Structure formats: C-alpha cells, structure tokens
C-alpha cells in the first residue's frame, strides 16, 4: 500500500504546455506528494510526460527490491501509479506468459498488460477491473494515446480523491491533503468506479470526447444482491424456530472467509493481526494462525519467513477489549502485545489524528485515535502489514441497532446502505490511522468473493429474531435463554465456533471506540462540552455554513479540521448524517425513541447492550 499524486491535462487547453510551466508543475506535484510520504516511506518516484505527471510514495510489501513505482510497461508507453494490493496477481501474471515481458515482481504490474489487452479488445474497462481481486486505487497514463485511466476498488478500502485547479487541470491523490490549497474543487473519487479520459459522452446534443469536457467516473462494480428481491429466496440455514436445517450455508461462510484470509497473506515483509478480542478480529486472527506457518506465495511448499504470528490490542488499563484479546490470543497461540494508552495521550494526539484521517465525523475520530496510537507501536516493532476485522458488521448486521430491524427487507436494505458507505467510515479509519505510520491494513471480510457470499445469504438468516421457545438446537445457535432472541451475527459465530473460546465466540458486539474503554468516550463528551461555549455553539451555522455541527463534540473536531483543511470543498467531502449506534439516517425510522438521538456509541441502544447475552 502506498500513496500517489497524478496531474493530467497539463495544458488545460488547445496549446501544448511549455517546458517552463511543465517544470513548475513537476515541482508542485513533488511538493503535493511529500504531504503523503507517511503512506510510502520506502521509496519515491516520479514520471513526467507531455501531458501528465505521476508521483509515487512507496510502502514496499510485495517485491521490495524491484517493485518501485511509477511502473512502466515493457514497451515504455504505459505508466502506472498504484496504491494497494492485487491478491490474484499470480494467476493474472501466468495468463500473460509469452505475451508480455514483466519488468518487476510487483503485484500491481499486472494492471498494465490487462489494460493493453482491454484496449486491443474494445476497451471494456468494467470487465478489466472486475478481473482484479484486491484493494486498490490506480492512475494509468497511456503516453501514446495521451489518455488516462483512473480506478478505485469496489468498496473503497483504498482512499482516492480528485480535484481541479483554477486552470482546469485534473488531479488525483491518495489523500485530500495533497490537493488542499492546490485545487479549487475537491471530491472523493467514488468507490467501484473508473474514469477513462477518452470515453465518449453527450454534451449539448453532440457526442464529444471527454477530454474536451469534464471527465466523469463510470461505475464498474454492480451486484444482483443490491436488490432484496434477488436474495429473499436464497437457501436458508435455519427453520422458523432457529434450528439448523442446512449446514452447507454455514460451511460456505467458513470456506469463503478462510479463502479470503489465505489470499491476503501474500507478503515479503513481517505481518501481524489486530486483535481486539471481539468476534471479527478474533476470527481473522484464528484463520491467519492456521495458514501462518507456510509461505502462501510458494503455494505452501516452504516455511514462512516469519513463522510466529504477532497480535496487537489497544485500550485503556482494564478495558473490555484488552481482557478479551488476551483470552483469544492465548487460545489461538499468537505472540500477543497489549498497548496501553492514557486518556491524556489520546487527547494530545487528536489534532494529528484529524490531520491524518481527514474527517471530523465523531465516530471516526473516537475510534481512530486508539488505532493511530497502536499503529505507531506496531511500526516500531518492524511490522509493516496487519490484517483486521472491518466489514463484518456491515455484511452480517452486527451493530446493535439491527436488533430493531422491522423486516428482512429493511434489514437487507440497511446492509446495502451500510456497505455503500464503508469507504466514508470504517475503511477510512482503518486505512488512514494505520498508514499515518506506514502500516498497511488488510480487510479479508471485504474480499470481493466473500462479499458476494455474505450479501447473498437469506437476510432472515442474519436477523436477531425472537422465538416463543427455542429448541436445544436453537440455543446452540446463539439464542438467549432469558428473552429468546438470537445474538447478532450468529451465522458467522457458528461457522467458527470450534476455532475460538466460547466466551469470545458468543461475546456481543462491542464497538471499537467503546471497547477500548468507556471512559475514553465519556471524557471526550465532557471535555468538548467544556471547551465549546453555548454562545459558540449557538452561532455554529455562521461559523460553519457547510455541514453545521450537530453537537459540541463535533464542533470541537470541526474547528481543528477547518484549521488544517480550510476550504469549503474539503468540508463537503466529510459525511454528515444523523444516526444512532452507527446506523444510517434511514434506520432511525425503526424506533420512535431514536428520532431525536444522534449518538454513535453502541451504549445508545438501551435494552440490548450490557450483558444482554449473559445467559449464554
């Protein structure tokens, strides 16, 4: 995982750009690139062409010796700057044996021959990008055509922003900070989209090249499961009383996730796992341990270079996560490391955290701060890549508010909404908090094939249903003996119950910012209440006309953000939506008591949190 800045349409007009201006722009792009060097401390590279400049900051995970970027094609005509990992690069590379001469062993180089093949066969970019399995954002420049292709992965695990300067030049960058102050307009590049500068488009009733107008991203990632009607009749794992009738559904979940983890273990540097002690991170850690003894790149024919798997947990002294993580680590057999932080240390880091995560969203700031502190320790130990459990709650309805879903349709449609917003919240946090210190985060739950498996499950199988009187078989699937309600994510728990301690398998959802220690959030609320006066808050719409803060806590973060990123377009990039316990605004309709609430903590959901499943 790395960082890059791309500048295109340098002439921004019909006349060729002169050499003096080109050199000026090259210096500017290098300055922009320096702002994201934390993403790639291992190497810097730059390409300057007739109408494009690409600068790359490299974090070497695969092929550290020869994989520096920008990458150049075998004929010297195609230039690529990529951020991320292509997990199926070996099979793609094999398909071009004899037809393309690879210059490196970099996993990202396979994008170049795929592009050349795509162009020769009619420019079906959807098909080309769909063939990639991984997390990525890339900018490719075809110097012969003077054309460029920009693309971002399906979920948006890898960040990407686009902007235009006052002369109309087009920029893309891995982080917003590389564009702020240089571009007069900044947007997030949409996940699951690509942009091809030479696509035809309609303008004033005439078909013209997009290079003559403004390029528009095109969606490449589309799935049938986005519609409830496509999944409502999927095979069910359980009957109406919660007993298992189709174990093959559960086995499919297990096999799919194990395959995802194994594929994502490719690495030429030391790696570890984040282990909060919650269900999701514990499952990822357990599966990783299963495959960690052998080197995945050699099809498990040789021993791993770093055979001991290290796990990392962060929290305040005595936090729920630390205790659970220790128990999980002992069971799994990892070399475990507890990282303790104090509230003062976290408060002192807030400004740096907001600078790196580029948001003033309350949930993200709360959760990013401990992760940011943890990442620094991980990097100090020589670990450059970690696997994490993000995405599970969006796939299986793990947040506590999902207990109130009124129907299978509402449940599924909320999952689809949550999946569409992951790049704004959890993916942003995991990527930028870790990359602040040059640590790459991988998220196996968001593997493209596993997403299809999880989102195609029958929605009623995922719901926290209630039954009149659960059978013994149902009780073994997570039904509470007191209120007869099924625990969230039961199907995932059941799939991996033999790999973890029972207390971890059936531990209820604990949001990361809660699990690191409840006093962290309580302190933030109290501190911001004191720091922001009533008079200041009353004038918030005058102070911040774009997305006025809804709470004093948000106001406090927004002040810091505005000092770091003062433009209105930077303020608009940040999501601004009401919710409760990480819900979308639409889900607030599920409970009348939520109407006037705006609290992301899981403790906001009364009657479900706090030992709801103590009887299990």
C-alpha positions as CSV (number, residue, x, y, z in Angstrom):
1,X,0.0,0.0,0.0
2,X,1.3,3.4,-1.0
3,X,0.3,6.9,-2.0
4,X,0.4,8.8,-5.2
5,X,-0.5,12.1,-6.9
6,X,-1.4,12.4,-10.5
7,X,-1.7,15.5,-12.6
8,X,-3.4,15.3,-16.0
9,X,-4.5,17.6,-18.8
10,X,-1.4,19.8,-18.1
11,X,-2.0,22.2,-20.9
12,X,-5.6,22.6,-19.9
13,X,-6.3,24.0,-23.3
14,X,-5.6,23.5,-27.0
15,X,-2.0,24.7,-26.9
16,X,0.8,22.4,-25.8
17,X,2.3,23.2,-22.4
18,X,5.7,24.9,-22.5
19,X,8.7,23.4,-20.7
20,X,9.0,26.1,-18.1
21,X,5.4,25.5,-16.9
22,X,5.9,21.8,-17.0
23,X,8.9,22.1,-14.7
24,X,6.9,24.3,-12.4
25,X,4.1,21.8,-12.3
26,X,6.5,18.9,-11.7
27,X,7.9,20.8,-8.6
28,X,4.4,21.4,-7.4
29,X,3.4,17.7,-7.8
30,X,6.5,16.7,-5.8
31,X,5.5,19.1,-3.0
32,X,2.0,17.6,-3.1
33,X,3.5,14.1,-2.9
34,X,5.6,15.0,0.1
35,X,2.4,15.6,2.2
36,X,1.6,11.9,1.9
37,X,5.0,10.4,2.3
38,X,3.9,8.7,5.5
39,X,1.9,6.4,3.3
40,X,5.1,5.4,1.5
41,X,8.3,5.9,3.4
42,X,10.3,3.3,1.5
43,X,10.8,5.0,-1.9
44,X,9.8,8.0,-4.0
45,X,9.4,8.0,-7.8
46,X,8.1,10.5,-10.4
47,X,7.2,10.4,-14.1
48,X,6.9,13.5,-16.2
49,X,5.3,13.2,-19.7
50,X,3.9,15.6,-22.3
51,X,0.6,15.9,-20.6
52,X,0.8,14.1,-17.3
53,X,2.9,13.9,-14.1
54,X,2.7,10.9,-11.7
55,X,4.5,10.9,-8.3
56,X,4.5,7.9,-6.1
57,X,5.4,7.2,-2.5
58,X,6.0,3.6,-1.9
59,X,5.4,1.3,1.1
60,X,7.1,-2.0,0.0
61,X,5.1,-5.1,1.0
62,X,5.5,-7.3,-2.1
63,X,8.7,-7.3,-4.2
64,X,10.7,-4.7,-2.1
65,X,13.7,-4.7,-4.4
66,X,12.3,-4.2,-7.9
67,X,8.8,-3.0,-7.4
68,X,9.3,0.7,-7.2
69,X,6.8,3.0,-8.9
70,X,5.6,4.5,-11.2
71,X,5.7,1.2,-13.1
72,X,6.5,1.3,-16.8
73,X,5.3,-1.1,-19.5
74,X,7.6,-3.4,-21.4
75,X,7.4,-1.0,-24.4
76,X,7.8,2.1,-22.3
77,X,4.4,3.6,-23.3
78,X,2.3,2.8,-20.3
79,X,3.0,4.4,-16.9
80,X,1.2,3.2,-13.7
81,X,1.0,4.6,-10.2
82,X,-1.0,2.2,-7.9
83,X,-1.9,2.0,-4.3
84,X,-3.0,-1.3,-2.7
85,X,-2.7,-5.0,-3.3
86,X,-3.8,-7.3,-6.2
87,X,-4.3,-10.7,-4.5
88,X,-4.8,-12.7,-7.6
89,X,-1.7,-11.3,-9.4
90,X,0.0,-14.6,-9.8
91,X,-2.9,-16.1,-11.9
92,X,-3.1,-13.0,-14.0
93,X,0.6,-12.9,-14.5
94,X,0.5,-16.5,-15.7
95,X,-2.1,-15.7,-18.2
96,X,0.2,-13.3,-20.0
97,X,3.2,-15.7,-20.1
98,X,4.8,-15.3,-23.5
99,X,2.8,-12.2,-24.5
100,X,4.1,-9.6,-22.1
101,X,7.5,-9.1,-20.5
102,X,7.1,-8.2,-16.9
103,X,9.8,-5.9,-15.5
104,X,9.2,-6.5,-11.8
105,X,7.5,-8.9,-9.5
106,X,5.2,-6.3,-8.2
107,X,1.6,-7.5,-7.8
108,X,0.4,-4.2,-9.3
109,X,2.3,-4.5,-12.6
110,X,-0.4,-6.9,-13.9
111,X,-2.7,-3.9,-14.3
112,X,-0.6,-2.8,-17.3
113,X,-1.0,-5.9,-19.5
114,X,-4.6,-6.1,-18.5
115,X,-5.0,-2.5,-19.8
116,X,-3.2,-3.3,-23.1
117,X,-5.4,-6.3,-23.7
118,X,-8.5,-4.3,-22.8
119,X,-7.7,-1.6,-25.3
120,X,-7.0,-4.2,-28.0
121,X,-10.3,-5.9,-27.4
122,X,-12.6,-2.9,-27.4
123,X,-12.0,-1.1,-24.1
124,X,-14.3,-3.0,-21.8
125,X,-12.9,-1.4,-18.6
126,X,-15.6,-2.9,-16.5
127,X,-14.5,-6.4,-17.4
128,X,-10.9,-5.5,-17.0
129,X,-11.2,-4.1,-13.5
130,X,-13.7,-6.8,-12.4
131,X,-10.9,-9.3,-13.1
132,X,-8.8,-7.7,-10.3
133,X,-9.2,-9.2,-6.8
134,X,-7.8,-6.8,-4.2
135,X,-7.8,-3.4,-2.7
136,X,-6.6,-0.7,-5.0
137,X,-6.7,2.8,-6.4
138,X,-4.6,3.5,-9.5
139,X,-3.8,6.1,-12.1
140,X,-2.6,4.8,-15.5
141,X,-1.3,7.0,-18.3
142,X,-1.1,5.9,-21.9
143,X,1.6,8.2,-23.4
144,X,0.9,7.1,-27.0
145,X,-2.8,7.9,-26.7
146,X,-2.3,10.8,-24.3
147,X,-5.1,9.3,-22.3
148,X,-5.5,8.2,-18.7
149,X,-7.5,5.6,-16.7
150,X,-8.3,6.1,-13.0
151,X,-10.0,3.4,-10.9
152,X,-10.8,2.5,-7.3
153,X,-11.7,-0.8,-5.7
154,X,-15.3,-1.9,-5.2
155,X,-15.8,-0.9,-1.5
156,X,-13.3,1.9,-1.3
157,X,-10.8,0.3,1.1
158,X,-8.1,2.4,-0.6
159,X,-8.8,6.2,-0.4
160,X,-8.7,8.3,-3.6
161,X,-9.6,12.0,-4.2
162,X,-9.9,14.1,-7.3
163,X,-9.6,17.8,-7.9
164,X,-9.4,20.6,-10.4
165,X,-7.1,23.6,-10.2
166,X,-8.1,27.1,-11.4
167,X,-6.6,26.4,-14.8
168,X,-8.8,23.3,-15.2
169,X,-6.1,20.7,-14.7
170,X,-7.2,17.4,-13.3
171,X,-5.5,15.9,-10.2
172,X,-6.0,12.6,-8.3
173,X,-4.3,11.8,-5.0
174,X,-4.4,9.2,-2.3
175,X,-5.3,11.7,0.4
176,X,-7.1,15.0,0.4
177,X,-4.2,16.9,2.0
178,X,-2.3,16.5,-1.3
179,X,-4.9,18.5,-3.1
180,X,-5.9,21.1,-0.5
181,X,-4.5,24.5,-1.3
182,X,-3.7,23.5,-4.9
183,X,-7.2,22.6,-6.2
184,X,-10.2,24.9,-6.2
185,X,-12.6,21.9,-6.3
186,X,-12.0,18.6,-4.4
187,X,-14.2,15.5,-4.4
188,X,-13.8,11.9,-3.3
189,X,-13.3,9.7,-6.3
190,X,-16.3,7.3,-6.0
191,X,-15.5,3.7,-5.0
192,X,-16.4,1.0,-7.5
193,X,-15.9,3.4,-10.4
194,X,-13.4,4.1,-13.2
195,X,-12.6,7.2,-15.3
196,X,-11.3,6.9,-18.9
197,X,-10.4,10.2,-20.3
198,X,-11.2,9.2,-23.9
199,X,-14.8,7.9,-23.3
200,X,-17.5,9.4,-25.5
201,X,-20.1,11.5,-23.7
202,X,-23.1,13.7,-24.6
203,X,-22.6,17.4,-24.5
204,X,-25.1,19.8,-25.9
205,X,-26.7,17.1,-28.0
206,X,-23.3,16.2,-29.6
207,X,-21.1,13.2,-28.9
208,X,-17.6,14.5,-27.9
209,X,-14.5,13.2,-26.3
210,X,-14.5,13.6,-22.5
211,X,-11.1,15.2,-23.0
212,X,-13.0,18.1,-24.5
213,X,-15.2,18.4,-21.4
214,X,-15.1,17.2,-17.8
215,X,-14.3,13.5,-17.3
216,X,-17.0,11.6,-15.5
217,X,-16.4,8.4,-13.4
218,X,-18.3,5.3,-14.6
219,X,-19.5,2.6,-12.2
220,X,-17.8,-0.8,-12.8
221,X,-19.0,-2.6,-9.7
222,X,-22.6,-3.8,-9.8
223,X,-24.2,-6.8,-8.0
224,X,-27.6,-8.5,-8.0
225,X,-27.6,-8.7,-4.2
226,X,-28.1,-5.0,-4.0
227,X,-31.8,-5.8,-4.5
228,X,-33.7,-7.6,-1.7
229,X,-35.7,-9.5,-4.3
230,X,-32.5,-11.2,-5.6
231,X,-31.7,-12.7,-2.2
232,X,-35.1,-13.1,-0.4
233,X,-35.4,-16.7,-1.6
234,X,-31.8,-17.8,-1.0
235,X,-31.4,-21.1,0.7
236,X,-32.0,-20.8,4.5
237,X,-29.7,-22.2,7.1
238,X,-32.4,-22.4,9.9
239,X,-36.0,-23.1,10.3
240,X,-38.6,-20.8,11.9
241,X,-37.6,-21.9,15.4
242,X,-33.9,-21.2,14.7
243,X,-32.7,-24.8,14.4
244,X,-30.2,-25.6,11.6
245,X,-31.6,-27.3,8.6
246,X,-29.0,-26.5,6.0
247,X,-25.4,-26.7,7.4
248,X,-23.9,-26.2,3.9
249,X,-24.9,-22.5,4.1
250,X,-22.7,-22.1,7.3
251,X,-19.9,-24.1,5.7
252,X,-19.9,-21.8,2.7
253,X,-19.4,-18.8,5.0
254,X,-16.4,-20.5,6.7
255,X,-14.8,-21.7,3.5
256,X,-15.2,-18.3,1.8
257,X,-13.6,-16.4,4.6
258,X,-10.7,-18.8,5.0
259,X,-10.0,-18.5,1.3
260,X,-10.1,-14.7,1.6
261,X,-7.6,-14.6,4.5
262,X,-5.3,-17.1,2.8
263,X,-5.2,-15.0,-0.4
264,X,-4.4,-11.8,1.6
265,X,-1.4,-13.3,3.4
266,X,1.0,-12.6,0.5
267,X,3.8,-10.6,1.9
268,X,7.6,-10.2,1.6
269,X,7.7,-8.4,5.0
270,X,6.7,-9.2,8.6
271,X,3.0,-9.0,9.2
272,X,0.6,-9.3,12.2
273,X,-3.1,-9.2,13.2
274,X,-5.1,-6.6,15.1
275,X,-6.9,-8.5,17.9
276,X,-9.5,-6.5,19.9
277,X,-11.0,-9.6,21.5
278,X,-14.2,-9.1,19.6
279,X,-15.7,-11.7,17.3
280,X,-14.5,-10.3,14.0
281,X,-10.8,-9.7,14.7
282,X,-10.6,-13.0,16.7
283,X,-11.9,-14.9,13.7
284,X,-9.4,-13.2,11.3
285,X,-6.6,-13.9,13.8
286,X,-7.5,-17.6,14.2
287,X,-7.7,-18.2,10.4
288,X,-4.4,-16.3,9.9
289,X,-2.7,-18.5,12.5
290,X,-4.0,-21.6,10.6
291,X,-2.0,-20.5,7.5
292,X,0.9,-18.6,9.0
293,X,3.4,-21.5,9.2
294,X,3.8,-21.7,5.4
295,X,4.6,-19.2,2.8
296,X,1.5,-18.5,0.7
297,X,3.4,-17.2,-2.3
298,X,5.0,-20.7,-2.8
299,X,1.7,-22.5,-2.6
300,X,2.6,-23.5,1.0
301,X,5.6,-25.6,-0.1
302,X,8.1,-23.7,2.1
303,X,8.0,-22.5,5.6
304,X,7.1,-18.9,6.3
305,X,9.9,-16.3,6.6
306,X,8.3,-15.1,9.9
307,X,6.6,-18.2,11.4
308,X,5.4,-16.6,14.6
309,X,2.2,-14.6,14.3
310,X,2.1,-11.4,16.4
311,X,-1.2,-9.9,17.6
312,X,-1.9,-6.4,18.9
313,X,-4.6,-5.0,21.1
314,X,-5.0,-1.4,22.4
315,X,-7.0,0.0,25.3
316,X,-7.1,1.9,28.5
317,X,-5.9,0.0,31.5
318,X,-8.7,-2.5,32.4
319,X,-10.7,-2.0,29.2
320,X,-13.1,-4.8,27.9
321,X,-11.1,-5.3,24.8
322,X,-7.8,-6.0,26.5
323,X,-9.1,-8.7,28.7
324,X,-11.0,-10.4,25.8
325,X,-8.0,-10.1,23.4
326,X,-5.7,-11.8,25.9
327,X,-8.0,-14.7,26.2
328,X,-8.4,-15.0,22.5
329,X,-4.6,-14.7,21.9
330,X,-3.8,-17.5,24.4
331,X,-6.3,-19.8,22.7
332,X,-5.1,-19.0,19.2
333,X,-1.4,-19.1,20.2
334,X,-0.2,-15.7,18.9
335,X,2.7,-13.7,20.3
336,X,0.4,-11.1,21.9
337,X,1.2,-7.4,22.6
338,X,-1.0,-5.2,24.8
339,X,-0.7,-1.5,24.1
340,X,-2.0,0.7,26.9
341,X,-2.7,4.4,26.4
342,X,-3.8,7.1,28.7
343,X,-6.7,9.5,28.1
344,X,-4.2,12.4,28.1
345,X,-2.1,10.7,25.5
346,X,-5.1,10.3,23.3
347,X,-6.3,13.8,23.8
348,X,-2.8,15.1,22.9
349,X,-3.0,13.1,19.7
350,X,-6.4,14.4,18.5
351,X,-5.0,17.1,16.2
352,X,-2.6,14.7,14.5
353,X,-5.3,12.1,14.2
354,X,-7.7,14.5,12.5
355,X,-4.9,15.6,10.1
356,X,-4.3,12.0,9.1
357,X,-7.9,10.7,8.9
358,X,-9.2,13.9,7.2
359,X,-12.6,13.9,8.8
360,X,-14.5,15.5,11.7
361,X,-17.0,12.6,11.9
362,X,-17.5,11.8,15.6
363,X,-17.4,8.0,15.3
364,X,-14.3,8.0,13.2
365,X,-12.4,10.4,15.4
366,X,-13.2,8.4,18.5
367,X,-12.2,5.1,17.0
368,X,-9.2,6.3,15.0
369,X,-7.3,7.8,18.0
370,X,-6.5,4.5,19.7
371,X,-5.8,2.9,16.4
372,X,-3.4,5.7,15.5
373,X,-1.6,5.2,18.8
374,X,-1.5,1.4,18.2
375,X,-0.1,1.8,14.7
376,X,2.9,3.6,16.0
377,X,3.8,0.8,18.3
378,X,3.3,-1.8,15.5
379,X,5.6,0.1,13.2
380,X,8.3,0.4,15.9
381,X,8.4,-3.4,16.1
382,X,9.1,-3.8,12.4
383,X,5.6,-5.0,11.4
384,X,4.5,-3.4,8.0
385,X,1.2,-5.1,7.4
386,X,-1.7,-6.2,9.6
387,X,-5.0,-8.0,9.0
388,X,-8.1,-6.6,10.6
389,X,-11.8,-7.4,11.0
390,X,-13.5,-4.4,9.4
391,X,-16.6,-5.0,7.3
392,X,-18.2,-7.9,9.2
393,X,-20.9,-5.8,10.9
394,X,-22.0,-4.4,7.5
395,X,-22.1,-7.8,6.0
396,X,-24.0,-9.6,8.8
397,X,-25.9,-6.9,10.6
398,X,-23.6,-6.8,13.7
399,X,-24.4,-3.4,15.1
400,X,-26.8,-3.5,18.0
401,X,-29.4,-1.3,16.3
402,X,-30.0,-4.1,13.8
403,X,-31.9,-5.9,16.6
404,X,-34.7,-3.4,15.8
405,X,-35.0,-4.1,12.1
406,X,-38.7,-4.5,11.4
407,X,-38.4,-6.9,8.5
408,X,-36.0,-8.9,6.4
409,X,-36.3,-6.4,3.6
410,X,-35.5,-3.4,5.9
411,X,-32.6,-5.4,7.4
412,X,-31.1,-6.2,4.0
413,X,-31.6,-2.7,2.5
414,X,-29.8,-1.2,5.5
415,X,-26.9,-3.6,5.0
416,X,-26.7,-2.4,1.4
417,X,-26.7,1.2,2.6
418,X,-24.0,0.4,5.1
419,X,-21.9,-1.3,2.5
420,X,-22.1,1.7,0.2
421,X,-20.8,4.0,3.0
422,X,-18.0,1.9,4.3
423,X,-15.4,4.0,2.5
424,X,-16.5,7.0,4.5
425,X,-16.1,5.5,7.9
426,X,-14.5,2.1,8.9
427,X,-12.4,1.7,5.7
428,X,-11.2,5.3,6.0
429,X,-10.3,4.9,9.7
430,X,-8.5,1.6,9.2
431,X,-6.6,2.8,6.2
432,X,-5.5,6.2,7.3
433,X,-5.0,5.6,11.0
434,X,-2.5,2.8,10.1
435,X,-0.9,4.5,7.1
436,X,-0.2,7.5,9.2
437,X,2.8,5.4,10.4
438,X,3.3,3.4,7.2
439,X,1.5,0.3,8.3
440,X,-0.8,-1.4,5.7
441,X,-4.2,-2.7,6.8
442,X,-5.9,-5.6,5.0
443,X,-9.5,-6.5,5.5
444,X,-10.4,-10.1,4.5
445,X,-14.2,-9.6,5.3
446,X,-14.2,-7.2,2.4
447,X,-12.7,-9.6,-0.1
448,X,-14.8,-9.3,-3.3
449,X,-15.8,-13.0,-3.4
450,X,-16.6,-13.2,0.3
451,X,-18.8,-10.1,0.0
452,X,-20.8,-11.9,-2.7
453,X,-21.2,-14.9,-0.4
454,X,-22.3,-12.9,2.7
455,X,-24.6,-10.5,0.9
456,X,-26.3,-13.3,-1.0
457,X,-27.3,-15.1,2.2
458,X,-31.0,-15.2,3.0
459,X,-31.5,-12.0,5.1
460,X,-33.8,-13.7,7.6
461,X,-30.9,-16.0,8.5
462,X,-28.9,-13.0,9.6
463,X,-31.6,-11.3,11.7
464,X,-31.7,-11.3,15.5
465,X,-35.1,-13.0,15.5
466,X,-37.2,-14.0,18.6
467,X,-38.9,-17.3,19.0
468,X,-41.5,-18.3,21.6
469,X,-39.4,-21.1,23.0
470,X,-36.1,-22.0,21.4
471,X,-35.2,-25.7,20.9
472,X,-31.9,-27.0,22.2
473,X,-30.6,-26.8,18.6
474,X,-31.6,-23.1,18.5
475,X,-29.9,-22.4,21.8
476,X,-26.7,-23.7,20.3
477,X,-27.1,-21.0,17.6
478,X,-27.0,-18.1,20.0
479,X,-30.5,-17.7,21.4
480,X,-30.6,-16.1,24.7
481,X,-32.2,-18.3,27.4
482,X,-34.0,-15.3,29.0
483,X,-35.5,-13.4,26.2
484,X,-35.3,-16.0,23.4
485,X,-33.6,-13.6,21.0
486,X,-30.8,-14.7,18.7
487,X,-27.5,-12.9,19.0
488,X,-26.2,-10.7,16.2
489,X,-24.0,-12.4,13.6
490,X,-24.9,-15.8,14.8
491,X,-24.2,-17.5,11.5
492,X,-20.6,-16.2,11.5
493,X,-20.2,-17.3,15.1
494,X,-21.5,-20.7,14.3
495,X,-19.1,-21.1,11.4
496,X,-16.0,-20.6,13.5
497,X,-17.1,-21.7,17.0
498,X,-14.6,-24.5,17.0
499,X,-11.6,-22.1,16.5
500,X,-12.2,-19.8,19.5
501,X,-13.1,-19.8,23.2
502,X,-16.8,-19.9,23.8
503,X,-16.7,-16.6,25.7
504,X,-15.2,-15.0,22.5
505,X,-17.5,-16.7,20.0
506,X,-20.6,-15.5,21.8
507,X,-19.3,-12.2,23.1
508,X,-21.8,-9.5,22.0
509,X,-21.0,-6.6,19.7
510,X,-18.7,-4.0,21.3
511,X,-17.9,-1.1,19.0
512,X,-14.2,-0.3,18.9
513,X,-14.4,3.1,20.4
514,X,-16.4,1.6,23.3
515,X,-14.3,-1.5,23.8
516,X,-11.0,0.3,24.3
517,X,-12.5,1.8,27.5
518,X,-15.8,3.6,28.1
519,X,-14.1,6.5,29.9
520,X,-12.5,7.5,26.6
521,X,-15.8,8.5,25.0
522,X,-17.1,9.9,28.3
523,X,-14.1,12.1,28.6
524,X,-14.4,13.4,25.0
525,X,-18.0,14.3,25.7
526,X,-17.2,16.1,28.9
527,X,-14.1,17.9,27.5
528,X,-15.8,19.2,24.4
529,X,-18.8,20.3,26.4
530,X,-16.5,22.5,28.5
531,X,-14.3,23.7,25.6
532,X,-17.2,24.8,23.3
533,X,-19.3,27.6,24.9
534,X,-23.0,27.8,24.5
535,X,-22.6,31.1,22.6
536,X,-20.1,29.5,20.1
537,X,-22.4,26.6,19.5
538,X,-25.4,28.8,19.0
539,X,-23.5,30.6,16.2
540,X,-22.4,27.3,14.6
541,X,-24.3,27.9,11.3
542,X,-22.5,31.2,10.9
543,X,-19.1,29.7,11.8
544,X,-19.6,26.6,9.7
545,X,-22.2,27.2,7.0
546,X,-21.2,23.9,5.2
547,X,-22.4,21.0,7.3
548,X,-23.0,22.9,10.6
549,X,-22.0,20.7,13.6
550,X,-24.9,18.9,15.4
551,X,-23.1,18.5,18.8
552,X,-20.4,20.3,20.7
553,X,-18.1,17.3,20.3
554,X,-18.5,17.6,16.5
555,X,-17.9,21.4,16.7
556,X,-14.6,20.8,18.5
557,X,-13.4,18.4,15.9
558,X,-14.6,20.6,13.1
559,X,-12.6,23.6,14.4
560,X,-9.4,21.5,14.2
561,X,-10.3,20.2,10.8
562,X,-11.0,23.7,9.4
563,X,-7.6,24.9,10.6
564,X,-6.0,22.0,8.8
565,X,-8.3,22.0,5.7
566,X,-9.9,25.4,5.4
567,X,-11.6,25.2,2.0
568,X,-15.4,24.6,1.7
569,X,-14.8,21.8,-0.7
570,X,-12.7,20.0,2.0
571,X,-15.6,20.4,4.4
572,X,-18.1,19.0,2.0
573,X,-16.0,15.8,1.5
574,X,-16.8,14.7,5.0
575,X,-20.1,12.7,5.5
576,X,-22.7,14.4,7.7
577,X,-25.5,12.1,8.6
578,X,-27.6,11.6,11.7
579,X,-27.6,8.1,13.3
580,X,-27.6,6.0,16.4
581,X,-25.1,3.4,17.3
582,X,-23.6,3.6,13.7
583,X,-26.9,3.4,11.9
584,X,-27.7,5.3,8.7
585,X,-30.3,8.1,9.0
586,X,-32.9,5.9,7.3
587,X,-32.7,3.3,10.1
588,X,-33.7,5.9,12.7
589,X,-37.3,5.2,11.5
590,X,-37.1,1.8,13.1
591,X,-37.7,3.1,16.6
592,X,-39.5,6.3,17.6
593,X,-37.1,6.7,20.6
594,X,-34.3,7.3,18.1
595,X,-35.9,10.2,16.3
596,X,-34.0,13.0,18.2
597,X,-30.9,10.9,19.0
598,X,-27.5,11.4,17.4
599,X,-25.1,9.2,19.3
600,X,-22.8,6.7,17.6
601,X,-21.9,4.7,20.7
602,X,-23.4,1.2,21.0
603,X,-24.5,2.2,24.5
604,X,-27.1,4.4,22.9
605,X,-29.2,1.3,22.3
606,X,-31.0,0.5,25.5
607,X,-32.1,-3.0,26.5
608,X,-29.7,-4.7,24.2
609,X,-26.3,-3.7,25.4
610,X,-24.8,-4.6,28.8
611,X,-24.9,-8.4,29.3
612,X,-27.9,-9.0,27.0
613,X,-26.5,-12.5,26.4
614,X,-25.1,-13.2,29.9
615,X,-27.2,-16.4,30.0
616,X,-25.4,-17.9,27.0
